[in-house]
Each structure stands twice: as structure tokens, then as C-alpha cells.
Amino acid sequence: MAAVNELIITLVMSAVAAILACLAGRLMGKCMMLVKKGGLEENTDIFNVINAVNSFFKFIPYILLLLLLNIWLSPYLTKPFIIAISIFFELLPLFTFSVYKAMNKVSQDVIDAAVAMGSEPDEILELFVFPEARSEVKKRTIRALFYGLFCAVGTYLWLISAA
């Protein structure tokens, strides 16, 4: 019975971590869209920093990230917390690049029309670009959420079998 309770706690915490990663990834993806080369508020330094951080976490294998967090944080946190933190850092670059790629697919004509209407850069992204990219973002988000769910269940089963 205790194992079932821990599994439920792990799934809930993983869902919260995935939702937080989704929100942070959406914000970072929009920021990347704004500051990209040729973007509305071009700043390649900020773009390169966000891209480097995301690429770093994207190319760390999930199991390595989990093991390192388990070693460093196990004296301080319970396993469900460690799993949730690892899922957050695993899903954050997926959401960020998903939003960025989906928004990049929007036609330049939409952006030009919004600029011609006198819209501010944040209005352009929120009112014109993001609605055009919404269906692509939804597909990619659902895929990443299922990936996070499978990571949570697999990790939980692996950690309780190792205990």
C-alpha cells in the first residue's frame, strides 16, 4: 500500500513539474523568438545564452541527470521530489524548442502585417504569432507530457527496485 501511495505522489509531483516546465518553456520559447537574429527585438547574446542552457540540458541523458540529482539531493529530499526535479529539467528544453520551432513556422507575412498595424513586439507574439502556432504547440506539448509521464513511472519503478 505504501508503494501505491508513493507512486501516486510521484505522478502528481511529476505532473506539477511538467506543467511548470511547460509554462517556463513557453516563456523561454517566446523570448527566443523575440531576440533571435532578425527578430522583433534582436539580441543575439540573450538568444545564445538561452540556447546554450537549453542545449546543455537537452543533451544530458535523463538517466544521468537523475543519477546525479539522486546522489546530490538524496540526503535532503525524498525520491518523488528528486524525480520531479529531474523531469522538470528534462522537459524544459523540449517545451522551449517546441514553442520556438512552432512559432518560427509562422509566415513572416503575419508578423509584417502586425508591425504595419503598429503592434508592440509582445502583442505581436501573443495576439498574432502564437495563435497561428497554437495547434503545433499543442501537438508537441502532448507528446512531451507523455514522455514525462513515462519517465516518472519508469524512474519510480527503477528507484524502488534499487532500494
Secondary structure, 3 states (H helix, E strand, C coil): CHHHHHHHHHHHHHHHHHHHHHHHHHHHHHHHHHHCCCCCCCCHHHHHHHHHHHHHHHCCCHHHHHHHHHHHHCCCCCHHHHHHHHHHHHHHHHHHHHHHHHHHCCCHHHHHHHHHCCCCHHHHHHHHHHHHHHHHHHHHHHHHHHHHHHHHHHHHHHHHHHC
